[in-house]
């Protein structure tokens, strides 16, 4: 037994010659994790493996040791060294001591993907690839960015004012369209024999609602006399200016909603009974007033825009 222990110690120290040692993988490069396996003589009996603590790892400036294990088996012992090398060439591992066993002279060969014979300089820039449509995509993207930036600046400076004007125009269009549709419906209802009192009530209510929105005043409870003070009582045809003398032009159209509501209320409440032609005349008068008011309002907005 003593002779076997002496022989085992001699063979372990003979590891300095790398007898039987092999790498996994067989060829390694700088930065690759690798494993060096050194077969050793068998133990008389199986024993637990010896795993070296990290603080006991040998030190080497060009190698990082990850794990060192000594396997002890009756079939054969093995020293397993897991490491990573960071320089090319043949590197001699430092002395490794596990309990009473010392392993020295182990070496590994590390390859490099860079040929040491060539001049290590960066190559020049690769030529640009001629891909069809690249110029269009590049300049198109730049143009799109410029358009978006310009649109953003325009919106910040004038966009809100324009949107406000568009909302006002849309609201005005809906207002005048709604009253015209109402008049057309009342005309058709009258021709179909709907009760005249219902037609007159509807005409009065819808006209008052229309004027309330247009003038921003509550016209729903006003009497016919009170409509004389309404701002839309007098409207010039096609918004023509007055003469230098200040008198109305002979082509000027005068809208008197006080007269309109006086007739409407007379037909409704006096018990006189309105003829169909009288109601049709009221409806025609309202359409004419709506056209004149719309023209006047449109021209007033244009004049305000030119003055601004």
Number of C-alpha atoms within 10 A of each C-alpha: 7 7 7 12 12 10 13 17 15 11 14 19 15 16 19 16 12 17 14 10 18 14 17 12 12 10 12 20 19 15 17 15 16 20 21 20 19 21 19 24 18 16 17 14 9 14 11 9 14 14 13 16 10 11 7 11 18 15 14 13 8 12 17 17 18 14 15 23 17 20 20 21 18 12 13 14 18 19 20 19 19 17 17 20 24 16 17 19 14 11 17 14 17 16 14 19 14 16 8 6 12 14 19 18 16 20 16 19 16 19 19 14 8 10 9 9 6 7 8 9 6 6 6 6 6 6 6 6 7 8 7 8 8 11 11 10 11 11 11 12 12 12 12 12 12 12 12 12 12 12 13 12 12 12 14 11 11 10 14 12 12 12 12 11 13 12 12 12 14 11 12 17 12 12 17 17 12 13 19 17 11 16 22 14 13 22 18 12 15 17 11 9 9 13 10 19 14 14 18 20 14 15 21 18 13 17 19 20 16 19 18 14 13 15 12 9 13 12 19 15 9 12 13 17 12 12 19 15 10 15 10 18 15 15 20 19 19 18 18 14 12 13 10 8 7 8 8 15 15 8 10 16 16 15 21 17 25 19 15 17 21 15 16 20 16 13 20 19 10 9 8 9 13 17 10 13 9 14 21 16 11 18 21 15 14 20 17 12 21 19 14 20 22 17 16 19 16 15 15 13 13 12 11 9 9 8 7 6
